[in-house]
Amino acid sequence: FQGGLAGPEVGGNYLIHLVVTIVVFFGALGFVAIFNLFDPRALRDRMKYPWKQISFSTKIALYFSLILVLIGTGAYYLLEYDNTLKDQNFGEGLITSLFQSVTRTSGFNTVNFDATQGTAIGVPFLILMLFLMFVGSSSSSTGGGIKTSTLAIIWASFKQTIKGAKYPSIFKRTISQDLMGKAFAVLLIFIAGNLICIFALSITETHILALDGRTILDLIFEEVSAFGTVGLSTGITGELSEAGKYIIVISMF
């Protein structure tokens, strides 16, 4: 479609938007979590033995994914109410907000991200979207990012520090020092990788920064999206230099 899911053919078809949202959510949730939640044998066991719960990893994937979706949906609706949502009623605006929150792992969009092409998403939500893309999907899923499991472990460490607890824990389970080390290593790799590539892009893409309506945020958004294999862009992908394209390719790989 011309303009993707924001194009004239399907831009107002909210049923398609909702279906894609659901599929993307489960794609980012991960196969292990899906099987644990919906496998017939697991469902029968939980019905027969109510005290049996979903697995620890599924809890992390499901609960943290839902939290990220709720944060993104609420923030988008509040921040874009008088901008990209001003011509939509409450139901349509809610679906649009939900879609943009879930799309942190898929790269689809139902609104304009390019400020040079008319009404587009504002800077505040673009900054929040950087965080959502940075976290990405869950383990064993089809998406990228540091994963919700890494975020969960970092959150457990944060709680331990604030509360002065002896051990980091989440859902009443203690997190081992080995897992803590791996989580912070992943976080450091993603931070360092993004910063190095953004710095390189700021050198190779000076022609983009010189264009009207373009800022360093466009390069940052392009890089974080690439590193998380998301696919969203503010519209500068086609304007990248050959060196810039190599940087983006390396980031995606």
C-alpha positions as CSV (number, residue, x, y, z in Angstrom):
1,F,0.0,0.0,0.0
2,Q,1.2,3.5,-0.8
3,G,2.1,5.0,2.6
4,G,1.9,1.6,4.3
5,L,-0.9,1.0,6.8
6,A,-1.2,4.8,7.1
7,G,-2.1,5.0,3.4
8,P,-5.5,5.9,2.0
9,E,-6.4,2.3,1.2
10,V,-6.3,1.0,4.8
11,G,-5.6,4.1,6.9
12,G,-9.2,4.2,8.2
13,N,-9.7,0.5,8.4
14,Y,-9.5,0.0,12.2
15,L,-10.4,-3.6,12.1
16,I,-7.3,-4.4,10.0
17,H,-5.3,-2.2,12.5
18,L,-6.7,-4.2,15.4
19,V,-5.9,-7.6,13.8
20,V,-2.3,-6.6,13.0
21,T,-1.9,-5.2,16.5
22,I,-3.0,-8.6,18.0
23,V,-0.7,-10.6,15.7
24,V,2.3,-8.3,16.4
25,F,1.7,-8.5,20.2
26,F,1.8,-12.3,20.2
27,G,4.8,-12.3,17.8
28,A,6.7,-10.2,20.2
29,L,5.5,-12.2,23.2
30,G,7.5,-15.3,22.1
31,F,6.7,-18.9,21.1
32,V,7.6,-20.3,24.5
33,A,5.2,-18.0,26.3
34,I,2.4,-18.7,23.7
35,F,2.8,-22.4,24.1
36,N,2.8,-22.1,27.9
37,L,-0.3,-19.9,27.8
38,F,-2.4,-21.7,25.2
39,D,-1.2,-25.3,24.9
40,P,-4.3,-27.5,25.5
41,R,-2.4,-29.8,27.9
42,A,-1.2,-26.8,29.9
43,L,-4.7,-25.3,29.9
44,R,-6.3,-28.6,31.1
45,D,-3.6,-28.8,33.9
46,R,-4.4,-25.3,35.1
47,M,-8.1,-26.0,35.1
48,K,-7.7,-29.3,37.0
49,Y,-5.1,-27.9,39.4
50,P,-5.9,-24.2,39.9
51,W,-2.8,-23.7,42.0
52,K,-0.6,-24.4,39.0
53,Q,0.6,-21.1,37.5
54,I,2.2,-20.1,34.2
55,S,5.9,-20.4,34.2
56,F,8.3,-17.7,35.6
57,S,9.6,-16.7,32.1
58,T,6.0,-16.5,30.7
59,K,5.1,-14.2,33.6
60,I,7.9,-11.8,32.8
61,A,7.2,-11.9,29.0
62,L,3.4,-11.4,29.5
63,Y,3.3,-8.9,32.3
64,F,6.2,-6.7,31.1
65,S,4.8,-6.7,27.6
66,L,1.4,-5.6,28.8
67,I,3.0,-2.9,31.0
68,L,4.9,-1.5,28.0
69,V,1.8,-1.6,25.8
70,L,-0.2,0.2,28.4
71,I,2.4,2.9,29.0
72,G,2.8,3.4,25.2
73,T,-0.9,3.5,24.6
74,G,-1.7,5.9,27.4
75,A,1.2,8.2,26.5
76,Y,0.4,8.3,22.8
77,Y,-3.3,9.2,23.5
78,L,-2.4,12.0,25.9
79,L,0.5,13.4,23.9
80,E,-1.2,13.2,20.4
81,Y,-4.7,14.0,21.4
82,D,-4.6,17.4,19.7
83,N,-2.2,16.3,16.9
84,T,-2.5,13.1,15.0
85,L,-5.6,12.0,16.8
86,K,-7.6,15.2,16.5
87,D,-9.9,13.9,13.7
88,Q,-10.6,10.6,15.4
89,N,-13.2,9.7,17.9
90,F,-12.3,7.9,21.2
91,G,-12.5,4.4,19.9
92,E,-10.5,5.2,16.7
93,G,-8.0,7.1,18.8
94,L,-7.6,4.2,21.2
95,I,-6.9,1.7,18.5
96,T,-4.4,4.1,16.8
97,S,-2.7,4.6,20.2
98,L,-2.6,0.9,20.9
99,F,-1.2,0.2,17.4
100,Q,1.7,2.7,17.8
101,S,2.5,1.3,21.2
102,V,2.6,-2.3,20.0
103,T,4.5,-1.5,16.8
104,R,7.7,-1.0,18.8
105,T,8.8,-4.4,17.5
106,S,7.2,-4.6,14.0
107,G,7.9,-1.4,12.1
108,F,4.4,-0.9,10.9
109,N,2.7,2.5,11.4
110,T,-0.8,3.9,10.9
111,V,0.2,7.5,11.4
112,N,2.8,9.7,9.8
113,F,6.3,9.6,11.4
114,D,7.9,12.1,8.9
115,A,7.5,15.7,10.0
116,T,8.4,16.9,6.5
117,Q,5.3,15.2,5.1
118,G,2.5,17.0,6.9
119,T,1.0,16.3,10.3
120,A,3.3,13.8,12.1
121,I,3.9,12.4,15.5
122,G,5.4,14.9,17.9
123,V,8.9,14.9,19.5
124,P,7.7,13.7,23.0
125,F,6.3,10.4,21.7
126,L,9.2,9.9,19.4
127,I,11.5,10.1,22.4
128,L,9.3,7.6,24.3
129,M,9.3,5.4,21.2
130,L,13.1,5.2,21.4
131,F,12.7,3.6,24.8
132,L,10.0,1.2,23.6
133,M,12.1,0.1,20.6
134,F,15.2,-0.2,22.8
135,V,13.5,-2.7,25.1
136,G,11.7,-4.4,22.2
137,S,10.2,-7.8,22.5
138,S,10.4,-10.9,24.7
139,S,12.8,-13.8,24.6
140,S,12.1,-16.6,22.0
141,S,10.1,-14.0,20.0
142,T,10.5,-12.7,16.5
143,G,11.5,-9.2,17.6
144,G,14.7,-7.4,18.7
145,G,15.7,-5.1,21.5
146,I,17.3,-5.9,24.9
147,K,14.2,-8.0,25.6
148,T,11.6,-7.7,28.4
149,S,13.5,-10.3,30.4
150,T,16.6,-8.0,30.5
151,L,14.3,-5.1,31.6
152,A,12.8,-7.2,34.3
153,I,16.1,-8.1,35.8
154,I,17.3,-4.5,35.7
155,W,14.0,-3.5,37.4
156,A,14.7,-6.1,40.1
157,S,18.1,-4.7,40.7
158,F,16.7,-1.2,40.9
159,K,14.1,-2.4,43.5
160,Q,16.8,-4.1,45.5
161,T,18.8,-0.8,45.6
162,I,15.9,1.3,46.5
163,K,14.5,-1.0,49.2
164,G,18.0,-2.1,50.5
165,A,17.1,-5.7,50.0
166,K,19.7,-8.4,50.3
167,Y,18.9,-10.1,47.0
168,P,17.2,-8.9,43.8
169,S,13.9,-10.6,43.2
170,I,10.8,-10.5,41.0
171,F,7.5,-12.3,41.3
172,K,8.9,-13.7,44.6
173,R,11.8,-15.3,42.8
174,T,15.4,-14.5,43.6
175,I,17.5,-13.4,40.6
176,S,21.0,-15.0,40.4
177,Q,24.2,-12.9,40.1
178,D,24.9,-14.7,36.8
179,L,21.6,-13.5,35.3
180,M,22.2,-10.1,36.7
181,G,25.6,-9.9,35.0
182,K,24.2,-11.1,31.6
183,A,21.4,-8.6,31.7
184,F,23.7,-5.6,32.4
185,A,26.1,-6.9,29.7
186,V,23.3,-6.9,27.2
187,L,22.3,-3.4,28.3
188,L,25.8,-2.1,28.0
189,I,26.3,-3.6,24.5
190,F,23.1,-2.0,23.3
191,I,23.9,1.4,24.8
192,A,27.5,1.4,23.5
193,G,26.4,0.0,20.1
194,N,23.8,2.7,19.6
195,L,26.0,5.5,20.8
196,I,28.9,4.5,18.5
197,C,26.6,4.2,15.5
198,I,24.8,7.5,16.2
199,F,28.2,9.2,16.5
200,A,29.2,7.7,13.1
201,L,26.0,8.7,11.5
202,S,26.4,12.3,12.7
203,I,29.7,12.3,10.7
204,T,28.5,10.6,7.5
205,E,25.0,12.2,7.3
206,T,25.7,15.9,7.6
207,H,23.7,16.4,4.4
208,I,20.6,15.1,6.2
209,L,21.2,17.4,9.2
210,A,21.4,20.3,6.7
211,L,17.9,19.7,5.3
212,D,15.0,21.8,6.5
213,G,13.0,20.0,9.2
214,R,15.7,17.4,10.0
215,T,17.5,17.2,13.3
216,I,19.8,14.8,15.1
217,L,16.7,13.1,16.5
218,D,16.0,11.7,13.0
219,L,19.4,10.0,13.0
220,I,19.0,8.7,16.6
221,F,15.5,7.3,15.7
222,E,16.9,5.6,12.6
223,E,19.7,4.0,14.5
224,V,17.8,2.8,17.5
225,S,15.1,1.4,15.2
226,A,17.8,-0.4,13.2
227,F,19.7,-1.8,16.2
228,G,16.4,-3.2,17.5
229,T,15.4,-4.5,14.0
230,V,12.2,-2.5,14.2
231,G,11.9,-0.9,10.8
232,L,10.3,2.4,11.8
233,S,11.8,5.6,10.3
234,T,11.1,9.3,10.2
235,G,11.6,9.1,6.5
236,I,15.4,9.5,6.1
237,T,16.3,5.9,5.0
238,G,16.3,6.7,1.3
239,E,18.5,9.8,1.9
240,L,21.3,7.9,3.7
241,S,24.7,8.0,2.2
242,E,26.4,4.8,1.2
243,A,28.5,4.9,4.4
244,G,25.3,5.5,6.4
245,K,23.6,2.5,4.8
246,Y,26.5,0.3,5.9
247,I,26.2,1.6,9.4
248,I,22.5,0.8,9.5
249,V,23.1,-2.7,8.0
250,I,25.7,-3.5,10.6
251,S,23.3,-2.2,13.3
252,M,20.5,-4.5,12.1
253,F,22.9,-7.5,11.8
